[in-house]
Amino acid sequence: MNNSPSMEDIVSLSKRRGFVFQASEIYGGLSGFYDYGPLGVELSNNLKKLWWDAMVHARDNVYGVDGAIIQNPMLWQASGHIAGFNDPMVEDTITHKRYRADQLAGVDSTDLEELAQLLKDKKSPDGNPLGQPRYFNMMMQTWIGPLQDDAAKAYLRPETAGSIFTNYLNVKETMRAKLPFGIAQIGKAFRNEISPRDFIFRVRELEQMEMQYFIDPKDQEVIYQQWRDFAWNFLIQELGIREESLSWHEHGEKERAHYAKAAHDIYFNFPQGPKELWGTHNRSDFDLTNHTKASGKDLSYLDEASNERFTPYVIESSVGLGRMLLAVLCDAYQRDNVGGDERIVLRLNPKLAPVKVAVSPLLKNKPELVELARKIYTKLKTEFGAVLWDDNGNIGKRYRRQDEIGTPYCVTVDFDSLEDQSVTLRDRDSAKQARISADDLINSIRTGLEGA
Ligand code: ATP
């Protein structure tokens, strides 16, 4: 049985079960924008918590911030985004539809000459001649206040890193931080992508989880490797993504962002092919040097031991939350057979599962079953929070429904339960059912959830 889901499988599951919806769906949607539904928001919160625990709570030198989405435009001038946050674009000369030139050419390059050469004899997807490739700036603009003139122009941040650099001194001073130390942030970013595509893979409003680690330049190689290892291990050990779904991609000269000295991406085998999931970048002293020049504030660092002053280098770890969620869904999605019936099962790491346990009375029209099941449900909900009541359809259908959303355990209360206070505990992955005392439920489930 082919177990790799197509993008249609994932889109359909996401909508059917309440993970992800099109934004403004009743108005026909909006290209590049999505809403997260009841299960999607749980999954995304679980991902954020695991990342924050591993990145901030497990260390004593990484601090969190939550910066504003709109910052002084001078920040983006100094960071080079206003001039250089560009993607190469090419236009269909008849329909005037615009495309990413590198994607049409099938290369990882932003070099206009190379792209022009490669696209010389190509046609647009509609079969029309193409114009010359040129750059398109992806910053999203807005205006602050009542006047919509140039002086009021501002930008929605294209990455969370900006307010990390502008808070470098604040964090260093308030936390009495010494190098090396990091600043982490989870938040929205906006990119006016030329062609949003592949569901939540490439969107115009995204959420990023980023950490910038400020270091002495002499440590750059060792620390760069440490953050590459961190990303790889986090995906496998914390999220449970299979190692064979991942690979490394090193950016070539023509692919690297304007600030990067070295860049390694982890690629995930998405349904549309292996694509970037998580980047580790050596940003050198690009950011602090430019912000020092533009703001006039000295952002250099005095190393007390050596009495040397230098501008810290930055190693960055940057991943998109939506892409991570998509990777987790694709990797966990499987079709298998249980007792001759085909089922779809999301083999999610239990720590990520949006619902931990579902509780059902065998029959919903037997008040004594419902009463006992409700009691158990309330107890489990107090303990685990994400617990679902499900009395719809027959028990087999309920199990299928829970398998599809990755619920690790289902508890069923039946007539025997009324006699001996035992219940059926069903395991998602093996589909095995065990009879267990209602008093032991919490411990058994906790062990199962934590031991994974
Ligand atoms: P790409 O090459 O795919 O456009 P990028 O190299 O521009 O991505 P970065 O600027 O390094 O990406 O952003 C860091 C992370 O943010 C990426 O690894 C990815 O997970 C996520 N990301 C970037 N752009 C988007 C987008 N348009 N939609 C969803 N996630 C994105």
Residues whose N, C-alpha, C, O or C-beta is under 5 A from the ligand:
A	BS01	ATP	R191 E193 I200 F201 R202 V203 L206 E276 L277 W278 G279 S318 V319 G320 R323
